[in-house]
Structures are given as structure tokens and as C-alpha cells.
Amino acid sequence: QVQLVESGGGLVQAGGSLRLSCAASGRTISSSGMGWFRQAPGKEREFVGFITCSPGSTYYADSVKGRFTISRDNAKNTLYLQMNSLKPEDTAVYYCVKDLHNTGYEYDVWGQGTQVTVSS
């Protein structure tokens, strides 16, 4: 079993940038698809993006497309979410997730989340 721990969240001004990290331990994530979700208070959890294990194709929600970039460093067993041109509506708890079948449809491991707050 793999454990996921997010970090890098914080407070940032609108238009700014932030990079989230997801450190995996216990097992390698090199063979797993990985993704990011987010959840704002009172809202349902929302898909942000997904990256396949190989060759590393990415898919993004329309709301973040062109602003967010998912990447991975398999040597460090770490997943990243680079967030640029941040908007107040990006404020949420962000979760790192492990995909079950490298399809982007089913996830079996979740991190504890990290708070991102974007001020006007």
C-alpha cells in the first residue's frame, strides 16, 4: 500500500502561482496513474487533472486547463501540481490521488489534502 502526503499549500494573491507536491511512500507510484482533486467548503469534490503512468499524458478540467500543469518525478516518487494565474475560485483543499487502473476513472488511495487560498 502507498501513502500520499500533500504539501505546498498556502495563501497566494490572485494571479500568482503555487506548486503543490505529493510525496508517496510505502510503494513506488511509477506504474500508477495519478491525479488531483479539490473541494471547496460546501461544495462537492471536483476533478482537477490526471496524469498517466506512461508516457505521462495529462488531462485537465476545463476550469483549470491552460493554467495548471501536472507532472511527476518518478525518481523522487513525487507528483506535482503547478498552478499559475490563480483565481479566488481556485480556493479549496487539494487532494492527491492514486489511480487504480491507470484509466483516470477509479482511485484507490487519497492524501489528506492541503489548503490553497487565493485572495483577491
C-alpha positions, 0 to 999 in steps of 0.5 A: 500500500502507498501513502500520499502526503500533500504539501505546498499549500498556502495563501497566494494573491490572485494571479500568482502561482503555487506548486503543490507536491505529493510525496508517496511512500510505502510503494513506488507510484511509477506504474500508477496513474495519478491525479488531483482533486479539490473541494471547496467548503460546501461544495462537492469534490471536483476533478482537477487533472490526471496524469498517466503512468506512461508516457505521462499524458495529462488531462485537465478540467476545463476550469483549470486547463491552460493554467495548471500543469501536472507532472511527476518525478518518478525518481523522487516518487513525487507528483506535482501540481503547478498552478499559475494565474490563480483565481479566488475560485481556485480556493479549496483543499487539494487532494492527491490521488492514486489511480487504480487502473491507470484509466483516470476513472477509479482511485484507490488511495487519497492524501489528506489534502492541503489548503490553497487560498487565493485572495483577491 
